[in-house]
Amino acid sequence: MGCQYFAPTDDGAQSMTVAMPKLSFGRGTLAEVGSQAIVLGLKNIALFTDQQLNGGMLTEIVTASLTAAGVQYVIYDDVRIEPCGDSVMLAGKFLQQGNFDGVVSLGGGSVIDTAKGALLLQAQGGDINHYFAPPIGEGKTLDVPVLPHIACPTTSGTGSECTSISVIRVNALDCKFVIASPALLPNIAIVDPSCCDSLPSNVVASTGFDLCCHALECYTARAYTQHAHVPKPSSRQYIQGANPFSDLAAREALSITGKYLVRGVNDSSDFEARDQLMWGATLAGIAFGNSGTHLPHAMSYGVTHLRSNITTEGYNVKTPFIPHGISVVVNAPSIFKYTAVATPERHLEAAGFINADSVGAGLEDAGEVLSKRLLELMRGTHMPNGLSELGFSLDQVSELAASSFRQTRAIANTPRESNLQDMEMIYTAAMSYW
């Protein structure tokens, strides 16, 4: 396919499968929800949102659009920030008990992921924990179609409107894991940048680094040809490793990050920058929805699992809470130094996309160049200086690594083989950067 990175391997995949929702992007598109619902033949929908958005301007736009289109709706706002098994089970019960023919989700990743989990339960039932891959769950598959889903993100980072995965906290383990099924991909994504006009700067920074790491991880992930061949087409996941399609979206998302992230965080009136970040988040969602993430996301879950006594400016949630994008990027400079050894060409290219200074750099410098540019972006957006600023200490390194090592799906997508000792080394290096 014109790139040696995707050369065939023994027993590896020989083909890729890609998918994305029908996508509408632009200011004012949120008011098109009702028209899009009619296109899908919907008459009675469940509107998933959260309590902070319910009753606000964005919810009013959606409900007015549905009413104008003659579509009935019932609002469900009992959504937990970073949904857990219990909250998703409650959402599933709500959806099961209503006579709904479709779902609209309006919110950040927590709302969209909750809607996906509820759709799964409405279609097939059971305990949500059984759908996680072993050894966390039973690996139960979703074997029937779900109701149509229109996803409307209100943050510029998650990309969940363009993915077939739902991230849910397993309460018994107090850690987040992924449920994946091609059936969970929304039918329509409506991405309206004006939804982000009032977001606090720290929220834009966190979600912006989520999109940045989505794209970086996609571009540097293990190639799909290096993953095992799955003979049955219906069993193939879209999170399949780096591929030429995800590369296209990831490259543009990284370019947007390099140009607009600092601007969008530091100037709330810079609508050009914030609109671009919303587009970049969608592109990054398309990219990782068709390739998957790797170590930065895997290791972020250890951080959110073991967090304690920390609050984060801009988020109206109870302590302890570390926003997802911050938990991801705080380890990323250390991680990419480590993974660059395996695929230095890809890492150096990725650094160039986010405007890193690579003058005179060779392949042996790829990790350093990429890490340095990430640290510049972190300092420019007032991100924490490593894990220590989030309240972690060196004596927690082993526990962090043990927690994250359970993220087998993402670890298997890493371009360099990684064990517990490797992850301990990475966490140690991520304690402080400057």
Residue, then its C-alpha position, 0 to 999 in steps of 0.5 A: m500500500g505504498c508504505q513498508y510499515f504495512a508490509p505483510t507478515d506471517d499469520g498477520a492480517q492481510s486486509m483492513t476494515v474501516a467505518m465511520p458514521k455519517l458526519s455533519f460538521g459545522r456551526g449550527t448543525l446541532a439544530e439539525v438533530g430533528s431532521q436527521a432523526i426523521v432521515l432515520g425514521l425515528k419517532n420516539i427517541a431517548l435523549f441522553t445528556d448530563q445534569q449540567l447540560n440539561g436545561g441549558m442552551l444546547t439541550e434546548i436547541v436539540t429539543a426544539s429541533l426534535t419538536a419541530a420535526g415531530v419527534q417525541y423524546v424523553i430526557y435521561d440525564d442520570v449520567r455519571i462523569e466517567p460512567c461505571g457499570d452501575s450507572v450504565m446498567l441503570a441507563g440500560k434499564f431506562l432504555q429497556q423500559g421505554n418504547f424508544d426507536g432510537v437514541v440521541s446523545l448530547g454531551g462529552g465522552s461520558v454521555i456518549d459512552t453511557a448511551k452506547g452501553a445502554l444501547l447494548l443492554q437494550a438490544q441483548g440484555g445481561d450484565i454489562n461487566h460480562y461484555f468486557a474481554p477476559p480476564i476482566g469479563e467473559g468476552k460476551t459479544l453483541d450479536v444483534p443490531v442496536l437502535p439507531h444512535i445520533a451522537c452530538p459531542t460537546t467537548s473537543g477531545t473524546g471522538s466517541e461520536c466516531t468510534s465503536i467503543s465504550v469506556i466504562r469503569v468496572n466498580a469491583l476493580d475501580c478501573k476503566f476498561v473498554i467494551a468494543s463492538p462494530a454495532l456500537l458505532p453511531n449511525i450519525a455524528i453531528v459535530d457543532p463547534s459552537c458547543c465548545d464556545s464556553l468551555p473553560s481553558n483547562v477543559v479545552a487543554s485536557t480534551g485537546f491532549d486527548l485528541c493529540c494522544h489519540a492521533l499520536e497513538c494511532y500513527t505510532a501503533r503496531a501495524y494492522t498487518q502485525h496483528a493476528h488474522v481474523p478469518k471471520p469478517s463479522s468478528r473483526q474489530y475496527i480497532q485493528g492497528a495502524n493502517p493507511f486510512s487511520d493515518l490520513a485522519a491522524r496526520e491532519a489531527l496532529s497538524i491541527t494540534g500543533k497549530y491551534l492547541v495553545r491558541g485555543v486553550n489560552d484565548s476563549s475568543d479565538f473561535e478559529a482555533r477552537d473550531q479547528l480543535m473540534w474538527g481535530a477531535t473528530l478526525a482523531g476519533i475517526a483515526f483511533g476508532n479504526s486503529g486503536t490506542h496504545l500505551p498512553h491510554a493504557m497507562s492513563y487508567g492506572v493514574t485514574h485508578l489510583r488517584s486520591n485527594i485531587t481536584t481539577e479546575g474547570y470540572n464541576v465534579k467531586t474529588p478525587f478526579i483527574p480529567h482523562g486527557i490529563s491522565v493520558v498526556v502526563n505519561a506521554p513524553s516518557i512513553f514516546k521516548y520508550t516506543a520510538v526505539a521500535t519505529p523511529e521513522r513513524h515517531l519522527e514523522a509524528a513529531g513533524f506533524i505537531n511542528a516539532d523542531s527536528v532540524g539535524a535530528g536523526l532517527e535515533d533522536a525521534g523519541e527525544v524530538l517528539s517528547k520535547r515538543l509534547l512538553e512544549l505544548m504541555r507548558g504552553t497550556h499549563m498542564p501538570n509537570g508529571l505525575s508528582e504534580l498529580g500527587f503521585s510518588l515513586d513508591q507508587v510506581s509498582e502499583l501504577a504499573a500493575s494496574s495498567f498492565r491489565q489493559t491488554r488490548a491497548i498494550a498489544n497495540t503498542p509498537r514495542e513489546s512491554n512488560l511490567q518492568d518497562m512500565e515501571m521505568i516509564y512511570t518513574a521517568a514521568m514523575s517530573y519533566w521540568 
